[in-house]
Amino acid sequence: MGKINVFLLYLLAPFIALFLVGYDFQEDSKKLELPMEFVGEQMDTLYSEIEKLERKVDDLGMIIDRQTEVFNVQDEQIAHLSESSSSHKELSDDIYEKKILDMLGPATENYRSDRVEIKIFPLAELGYRGYIAKVKLFDPKAFKVVLGKDRLGELETISSAAKRKNAILAINGGGFYTEKRSGTPYAQMIGNTVIDGMLVEPFNGYPGDLFFAGINKSGQVIGTVPKTESDLMELQPYQGTSFIPVLLQRGKKVEIPEKWKKTNQPRTIIGKYANDDLIMIVIDGRQGNWSVGVTLELLQDKLLALGVKEAYNLDGGGSSAMYYDGKLLNRPSDGKERPVANHIVILP
């Protein structure tokens, strides 16, 4: 019997151990149990927070929807204002254009392409005659400064340069003088000349009162009396040349040096209107039976009467000439065209 009891004890030992472990685990797990009331309260709180979050998300969605509607309305208003602004600008431009044309009178010549619009007007005042060209630049590249024969030191007539470049309109440009270099005539331009955005010669500030006038890359007329190269380059010049004096700035007369005031001479002028239209004027002189010329003081008054805002006096005298559509319009004082160092041409 004793051996059997021992044998049974060994046989039941694993089950007894399993029972004891299970009993201990059951006792320990009771310690981990949470009161059901506590769990219920926590679940209620969680559900409440979730509902609040859902309401906030819904509210945010409504706000976003309303904001989107507001933005859409604002976009429509901005588009409408933009269209209205463009319409008003076009109307304003049309009114200003009509005002200019009323002052200039009937055009005798008209030209228009996708690059430029040109209108030619005769100028006939007491004692002097000439021509006015009003130019709208749609493409600034239609405006060019051209060297005589495309080389420094060379001279060429306006008609020759215009035909060579296939220009529709041309006038003489800045001042120059001739000298001998190694026994050969050389045309030295005064001041500064810019072609395609580059100074063609080193900056020259002498004698200190010469202006630079031309256009920038946007086709706007620019002008200054530069003391340094930086003064000039701040204007971002694209094409331009130099002479003396400045006649008008911001629609007001600029004081003219005494030596330039009272003499009647042939003149060449470049300037602009408030809408950036170019104005080019050539006035004949030294021909009593045709035109004696004009003083710069009287010319200032005439320019103001025409509504011009900026104006610069280019090389005049025998150099003054205007070419249009294959022919010379004016009567140069030398009886023929004078070859000059640079020209301003308008391409078709």
Secondary structure, 3 states (H helix, E strand, C coil): CHHHHHHHHHHHHHHHHHHHHHHHHHHHHHHHCCCHHHHHHHHHHHHHHHHHHHHHHHHHHHHHHHHHHHHHHHHHHHHHHHHHHHHHHHHHHHHHHHHHHHHHCCCCEEEECCCEEEEEEEEEECCEEEEEEEEEECCHHHEEEEEHHHCCECCECHHHHHHHCCCCEEEECCCEEEEEECCEEEEEECCCCEECCEECCCCCCCCCCCEEEEEECCCCEEEECCCCHHHHHCCCEEEEEEECCEEEECCEECCCCHHHHCCCECEEEEEECCCCCEEEEEECCCECCCECCECHHHHHHHHHHCCCCEEEEECCHHHCCEEECCEECCCCCCCCCCCECEEEEECC
